Amino acid sequence: MEIEKSKCGNIFNIDRYAVHDGPGIRTNIYLKGCPLRCLWCCNPEGQKQGKEVIKYADKCISCGQCESVCKDGAIKRVNDDYVFNKNLCTSCLKCVDVCPSGSMAYYGKIVTSKEIVDLCKKDKQYYERSGGGITLSGGEPTQQYEFSAEVLYLCKEDGIGTAIETCGFSSWENYNKVLEFTDYVLFDLKSLNETKHKKFTGVSNDLILLNLKKTIEAKKKIFIRLPLIPGLNDSIDEIKEIGQYLKELDGTILEVNLLPYHEYGVNKYKDLQIDYSLKNIKVRPAKYYDMLKYELEKYDLKVKIGG
């Protein structure tokens, strides 16, 4: 693959000194854009491509500067408040520029591959001591496959370990360009049931399962990540089915990570003006996940609760 060393990508967060997204101490780069719409997504700000304006209502001081510069009519005064209509916003960012309190903000920053690699180099000593490196997450890194491949390539050239966290929903051609420079693959597996998968994520799981098999055939080191949503995909029968499926793949799966449902990202939906449809889900007790771990281990799999 020809690497230009000049590509740009759109990211929404960088998390340095992370310890839950691959081996050792890592720098997580969160890329914008994802083909799935998982009902429980804890990073909804990473779903859409491009810049995305957001209003934090609790920070607003009602100065009115945002309304005065908005030419889209997306910000209107209602009584003593300034209401932001995201559907009218064209992301010109003028409101963000003039907001003195940080109430108006945005997700989506354009960066070069060199900027990302230069940042990672600062923590190279931590990677070397801990067996860590860089992890591209999201969103979905294969949505920006050229940028992702270039970042990973440059990291490997500099002796930095690489990993991606992926939903696996991508053409093999694009996915494999990223995979070529990836040491570890954190592969999300939501459900083996296609009907459920479509209902809860918006897409079929056919391509995902095919890419998982091809990832194993490519002899990549894999962490299977199972986000478990109460009542949706966390029954004992479904876990047994997944256990049997993974055992039959008989590949380079290092570990299965059970990811219990949490509500950490729920507040983001309100700020992003997105409906959160899982409001009434009850969190499972910890002992329930201990039981699921026990069931999966029967299939000769190494299992861990958490990332």
VEXDREN-2710 file (C-alpha; in Angstrom, 1 decimal):
% VEXDREN-2710
k/r/px/py/pz
1/MET/0.0/0.0/0.0
2/GLU/1.3/3.4/-0.9
3/ILE/1.4/5.8/2.0
4/GLU/1.3/9.6/1.3
5/LYS/2.1/10.7/4.9
6/SER/-0.2/13.7/4.5
7/LYS/-3.8/12.5/5.0
8/CYS/-6.2/14.2/7.2
9/GLY/-8.9/12.7/9.5
10/ASN/-11.8/13.8/11.5
11/ILE/-11.6/13.0/15.2
12/PHE/-13.8/13.9/18.3
13/ASN/-11.6/12.9/21.2
14/ILE/-8.1/11.8/22.3
15/ASP/-7.6/9.8/25.4
16/ARG/-4.0/9.5/26.6
17/TYR/-2.8/7.0/29.2
18/ALA/-5.8/4.7/28.5
19/VAL/-5.7/1.1/29.9
20/HIS/-8.9/-0.5/28.7
21/ASP/-8.6/-0.6/24.9
22/GLY/-5.8/-3.0/24.2
23/PRO/-2.7/-4.2/26.1
24/GLY/-0.7/-1.8/28.2
25/ILE/-0.9/2.0/28.3
26/ARG/-2.4/3.4/25.2
27/THR/-3.4/6.6/23.4
28/ASN/-7.0/6.2/22.1
29/ILE/-7.9/8.2/19.0
30/TYR/-11.7/8.5/18.5
31/LEU/-12.6/8.9/14.8
32/LYS/-16.0/10.4/13.7
33/GLY/-18.4/8.4/11.6
34/CYS/-20.0/5.0/12.1
35/PRO/-22.2/2.9/9.9
36/LEU/-24.1/1.4/12.9
37/ARG/-26.7/3.1/15.1
38/CYS/-26.5/0.9/18.2
39/LEU/-29.3/1.8/20.6
40/TRP/-26.9/1.8/23.5
41/CYS/-24.0/3.7/21.9
42/CYS/-22.0/5.5/24.6
43/ASN/-20.3/7.7/22.0
44/PRO/-23.2/9.2/19.9
45/GLU/-21.0/12.2/19.2
46/GLY/-19.0/9.8/17.0
47/GLN/-21.8/8.5/14.8
48/LYS/-22.1/11.3/12.2
49/GLN/-19.3/12.4/9.9
50/GLY/-18.3/16.0/9.8
51/LYS/-18.5/18.8/12.4
52/GLU/-21.4/18.7/14.8
53/VAL/-22.5/21.6/16.9
54/ILE/-23.8/21.0/20.4
55/LYS/-25.2/23.2/23.2
56/TYR/-24.6/22.5/26.8
57/ALA/-27.6/24.2/28.3
58/ASP/-26.2/24.2/31.9
59/LYS/-23.3/26.4/30.8
60/CYS/-25.4/29.0/29.0
61/ILE/-25.4/32.5/30.6
62/SER/-28.1/33.9/28.2
63/CYS/-25.8/36.6/26.7
64/GLY/-27.4/36.3/23.3
65/GLN/-24.1/36.5/21.3
66/CYS/-24.8/33.1/19.6
67/GLU/-28.2/34.3/18.3
68/SER/-26.7/37.5/16.9
69/VAL/-24.2/35.7/14.7
70/CYS/-26.3/32.7/13.6
71/LYS/-27.4/33.2/10.0
72/ASP/-29.2/29.8/9.9
73/GLY/-32.0/30.7/12.4
74/ALA/-30.9/27.8/14.5
75/ILE/-30.7/29.8/17.7
76/LYS/-33.8/31.7/19.0
77/ARG/-34.6/33.4/22.2
78/VAL/-37.5/31.8/24.1
79/ASN/-38.4/33.8/27.2
80/ASP/-35.0/34.0/29.0
81/ASP/-33.4/31.1/27.3
82/TYR/-31.6/30.7/23.9
83/VAL/-32.8/27.5/22.3
84/PHE/-30.6/25.7/19.7
85/ASN/-32.3/23.8/16.9
86/LYS/-29.8/21.4/15.6
87/ASN/-31.8/20.5/12.5
88/LEU/-31.3/24.1/11.2
89/CYS/-27.6/24.2/11.9
90/THR/-25.1/24.2/9.1
91/SER/-22.1/24.0/11.4
92/CYS/-20.5/27.3/10.5
93/LEU/-19.2/27.4/14.1
94/LYS/-19.8/31.2/14.4
95/CYS/-21.8/30.6/17.6
96/VAL/-18.9/28.5/19.0
97/ASP/-16.4/31.3/18.3
98/VAL/-18.4/34.0/20.2
99/CYS/-19.7/31.9/23.1
100/PRO/-17.9/33.1/26.3
101/SER/-19.1/30.3/28.5
102/GLY/-18.4/27.2/26.4
103/SER/-22.1/26.5/26.1
104/MET/-21.9/26.3/22.3
105/ALA/-19.3/23.7/21.3
106/TYR/-18.7/21.2/18.6
107/TYR/-17.4/17.7/17.9
108/GLY/-15.2/17.0/14.9
109/LYS/-11.6/18.2/14.6
110/ILE/-9.5/17.8/11.4
111/VAL/-6.0/16.6/12.1
112/THR/-3.2/15.2/10.0
113/SER/-1.6/11.8/10.4
114/LYS/1.6/13.5/11.4
115/GLU/-0.1/15.4/14.2
116/ILE/-1.4/12.1/15.7
117/VAL/1.9/10.3/15.4
118/ASP/3.8/13.2/16.9
119/LEU/1.5/13.2/19.9
120/CYS/1.9/9.4/20.3
121/LYS/5.7/9.7/20.2
122/LYS/5.5/11.8/23.4
123/ASP/4.4/8.7/25.3
124/LYS/6.5/6.1/23.6
125/GLN/8.4/5.3/26.8
126/TYR/5.1/4.3/28.5
127/TYR/4.2/2.1/25.5
128/GLU/7.6/0.4/25.6
129/ARG/7.4/-0.3/29.3
130/SER/3.8/-1.5/29.4
131/GLY/3.4/-3.2/25.9
132/GLY/1.0/-0.5/24.9
133/GLY/0.6/1.8/21.9
134/ILE/-2.1/3.5/19.9
135/THR/-5.7/2.4/19.5
136/LEU/-8.0/3.8/16.8
137/SER/-11.6/3.8/18.0
138/GLY/-14.7/5.8/17.3
139/GLY/-17.0/5.9/15.7
140/GLU/-15.5/3.4/13.3
141/PRO/-11.9/3.7/12.1
142/THR/-12.5/1.9/8.8
143/GLN/-14.9/4.7/7.8
144/GLN/-11.8/6.8/7.4
145/TYR/-9.7/3.9/6.2
146/GLU/-7.0/5.9/4.3
147/PHE/-6.3/8.1/7.3
148/SER/-6.4/5.2/9.7
149/ALA/-4.0/3.1/7.6
150/GLU/-1.6/5.9/7.3
151/VAL/-1.6/6.7/11.1
152/LEU/-1.0/3.0/11.9
153/TYR/1.7/2.6/9.3
154/LEU/3.6/5.6/10.6
155/CYS/3.3/4.4/14.2
156/LYS/4.7/1.0/13.2
157/GLU/7.5/2.7/11.4
158/ASP/8.4/4.4/14.6
159/GLY/8.1/1.3/16.7
160/ILE/4.7/2.1/18.3
161/GLY/2.3/-0.8/18.8
162/THR/-1.1/-0.5/17.0
163/ALA/-4.7/-1.6/17.6
164/ILE/-8.1/-0.8/16.3
165/GLU/-11.5/-1.1/17.8
166/THR/-14.0/-2.0/15.1
167/CYS/-17.6/-3.0/14.5
168/GLY/-16.4/-5.0/11.5
169/PHE/-18.9/-3.4/9.1
170/SER/-16.9/-2.4/6.1
171/SER/-15.9/-3.7/2.7
172/TRP/-13.0/-6.1/3.0
173/GLU/-11.0/-4.0/0.6
174/ASN/-11.1/-1.0/3.0
175/TYR/-11.0/-3.0/6.2
176/ASN/-7.9/-4.9/5.1
177/LYS/-6.0/-1.7/4.3
178/VAL/-6.3/-0.8/8.0
179/LEU/-5.8/-4.4/9.2
180/GLU/-2.4/-4.6/7.4
181/PHE/-0.8/-2.2/9.9
182/THR/-2.7/-3.4/13.0
183/ASP/-1.2/-5.6/15.7
184/TYR/-4.4/-6.1/17.8
185/VAL/-8.0/-6.1/16.8
186/LEU/-10.7/-5.3/19.3
187/PHE/-13.7/-6.7/17.5
188/ASP/-17.2/-5.8/18.7
189/LEU/-19.7/-8.6/18.5
190/LYS/-23.3/-7.6/19.3
191/SER/-25.4/-10.6/18.3
192/LEU/-25.3/-13.7/16.1
193/ASN/-29.1/-13.3/15.5
194/GLU/-29.4/-11.3/12.2
195/THR/-33.0/-10.1/13.0
196/LYS/-31.9/-8.8/16.4
197/HIS/-28.8/-7.2/15.0
198/LYS/-30.7/-5.2/12.4
199/LYS/-33.2/-4.1/15.0
200/PHE/-30.7/-2.9/17.5
201/THR/-27.9/-1.6/15.3
202/GLY/-29.6/-0.8/12.0
203/VAL/-27.5/-3.2/9.9
204/SER/-27.2/-6.9/9.2
205/ASN/-24.4/-8.9/10.9
206/ASP/-23.5/-10.9/7.7
207/LEU/-20.6/-8.7/6.7
208/ILE/-19.4/-8.4/10.3
209/LEU/-19.2/-12.1/10.8
210/LEU/-17.5/-12.6/7.4
211/ASN/-14.9/-10.0/8.3
212/LEU/-14.3/-11.6/11.7
213/LYS/-13.5/-14.9/10.0
214/LYS/-11.2/-13.1/7.6
215/THR/-9.5/-11.3/10.5
216/ILE/-8.8/-14.7/12.1
217/GLU/-7.5/-16.1/8.8
218/ALA/-5.1/-13.1/8.6
219/LYS/-3.8/-14.4/12.0
220/LYS/-4.4/-11.1/13.8
221/LYS/-4.4/-11.0/17.6
222/ILE/-8.1/-10.5/18.5
223/PHE/-10.0/-9.4/21.6
224/ILE/-13.7/-10.1/21.2
225/ARG/-15.8/-7.4/22.9
226/LEU/-19.4/-8.3/23.8
227/PRO/-21.5/-5.2/24.8
228/LEU/-24.2/-6.8/26.9
229/ILE/-27.6/-5.0/27.0
230/PRO/-30.1/-6.4/29.5
231/GLY/-33.0/-8.0/27.7
232/LEU/-31.6/-7.4/24.3
233/ASN/-28.6/-9.7/23.9
234/ASP/-27.4/-11.0/27.3
235/SER/-29.4/-14.1/27.8
236/ILE/-27.6/-17.3/28.9
237/ASP/-28.7/-19.0/25.7
238/GLU/-27.2/-16.3/23.5
239/ILE/-24.0/-16.3/25.4
240/LYS/-23.7/-20.1/25.0
241/GLU/-24.4/-19.7/21.2
242/ILE/-21.6/-17.1/21.0
243/GLY/-19.3/-19.4/23.0
244/GLN/-19.8/-22.3/20.6
245/TYR/-19.4/-20.0/17.6
246/LEU/-16.1/-18.6/18.8
247/LYS/-14.8/-22.0/19.8
248/GLU/-15.5/-23.3/16.3
249/LEU/-13.6/-20.4/14.7
250/ASP/-10.6/-21.8/16.4
251/GLY/-8.4/-18.8/15.7
252/THR/-6.2/-16.2/17.3
253/ILE/-8.7/-14.9/19.9
254/LEU/-6.7/-13.8/22.9
255/GLU/-9.6/-12.9/25.1
256/VAL/-13.3/-12.3/25.3
257/ASN/-14.3/-9.1/27.1
258/LEU/-17.8/-8.9/28.6
259/LEU/-18.9/-5.3/28.6
260/PRO/-21.8/-4.7/31.1
261/TYR/-24.4/-2.1/30.1
262/HIS/-23.9/1.3/31.7
263/GLU/-25.5/4.7/31.4
264/TYR/-22.3/6.8/31.1
265/GLY/-23.2/8.2/27.7
266/VAL/-26.9/8.9/28.3
267/ASN/-26.6/12.6/29.1
268/LYS/-24.9/13.1/25.7
269/TYR/-28.1/12.2/23.9
270/LYS/-30.0/15.1/25.4
271/ASP/-27.2/17.6/24.5
272/LEU/-27.0/16.2/21.0
273/GLN/-30.9/16.3/20.7
274/ILE/-31.0/12.5/20.0
275/ASP/-33.7/10.3/21.5
276/TYR/-32.4/7.7/23.8
277/SER/-34.7/4.7/23.5
278/LEU/-33.3/2.5/26.3
279/LYS/-34.3/4.7/29.2
280/ASN/-36.1/2.0/31.2
281/ILE/-33.4/-0.7/31.1
282/LYS/-32.5/-2.1/34.5
283/VAL/-28.8/-2.6/35.1
284/ARG/-27.9/-6.2/35.9
285/PRO/-26.2/-7.1/39.2
286/ALA/-22.5/-8.0/39.1
287/LYS/-23.1/-11.6/39.9
288/TYR/-25.1/-12.0/36.6
289/TYR/-21.9/-11.3/34.6
290/ASP/-19.9/-13.6/36.8
291/MET/-22.4/-16.3/35.7
292/LEU/-22.0/-15.4/32.0
293/LYS/-18.3/-15.5/32.3
294/TYR/-18.5/-18.9/33.8
295/GLU/-20.6/-20.1/30.9
296/LEU/-18.3/-18.8/28.3
297/GLU/-15.2/-20.3/29.9
298/LYS/-16.8/-23.7/29.3
299/TYR/-15.8/-23.2/25.6
300/ASP/-12.1/-23.0/26.4
301/LEU/-12.1/-19.2/26.1
302/LYS/-10.2/-16.7/28.2
303/VAL/-12.9/-14.3/29.5
304/LYS/-12.7/-11.0/31.3
305/ILE/-15.4/-8.7/32.6
306/GLY/-14.6/-5.3/31.3
307/GLY/-12.3/-4.0/28.6
END
